[in-house]
């Protein structure tokens, strides 16, 4: 299970995944961006970028399945921490965005 390293109410979260990858979630009025941190001096790799409509649909689907009243960032953090690698985060969010 991934470990939350940083969680801010402004929509930012950093998570260390089981395989050592670190991903950042940026949630704002434009939607959600999930990026894998790269070695210093290299730009982050965008794993997922979803607009507000896609993010809303994903959150509604998760809330319907879980009955949760969590915030959108809390829902996304709950999903990401369950995935062992950045590649699996990328695949899961791509699949989820195609399903909504």
N, C-alpha and C positions, 0 to 999 in steps of 0.2 A: 504494500500500500504506500502511495506517495506521501510525502511530508510537506505540509504547508510551511514555507519559510517566511513569507511576508504576506499579510492580508491587510488591505487598506479599504476603508469605506468609500474611497473615491473610485472604486472599480478596478483596482490593481491587485493581482495576486501572483506570487512566485511559488512554484512547487518543485521539489526534488523528487523525481520518479525513481522507481526501484533500480533501474539500470544505470543510474547516475545522471541521466539527462535532467536539465533544469528547463522548465517551461514557464512562461509568463502569460497571464491572462490580462487583457486590457478591455474593460467593458465601459462603454460610454454611450452617448446619445446616437452614435452612428452604428453601433452594433458591438461585435466581439472580435478581437484578434487574439489568437493563441500563437506564440512564437517560442522556438527553441533557442536558448542561449548558445552562442558560439564562443570559441576561444577569444580572448581579448583582442580587440582590433578588427574583428569580423562582425558584420551586421547579423542580427538574429535571423533565423530561418522562419518564415511565416508558415505555420502548419495549417491554420484555418483562419479564414476571414469571412464573417457572416454579417449581413446587414441586419437592421432592427427587425424586419419582418421575419427573417429566418430565425434569428435568436428568439423572438417571441413564440414562434411556432414550436421550436425545440423545447422551450421552457413549459409551454402549455402541455405538450406531450408528456414531459417528465412529471409535471404536477398531476396530470390525470392518472399516470401509472403509479405514482407513489403517494398521492394525497398530500404532498408536502405544500407548505405555505412559505417555503424558503425564498429568499431573494434570488434573482437571476444569477448573480455571482456565486452565491452559495450552491445553487444547483450545478453550475459549471464546475466549480471546485470539487464537488462530490463526485462528479463523473471523472474528471481528470485524475484525481488521486487514486482511483480504482484501476487505472491503466498503467502497465509497467514500463512503457517506453514512449518517447515522442513520436515514433513511427506509428504506434498503435493509437495515440491521441489523434494524429492526422487522419488515419483511416476511419476511426470511429466518428469523428466530427464530419468528415466528408460524407460518410454513409448516412448519418443522421440528417444532414442538411438536404440530401437527395430524397429522403423519405418523407419530409414534411412539405 
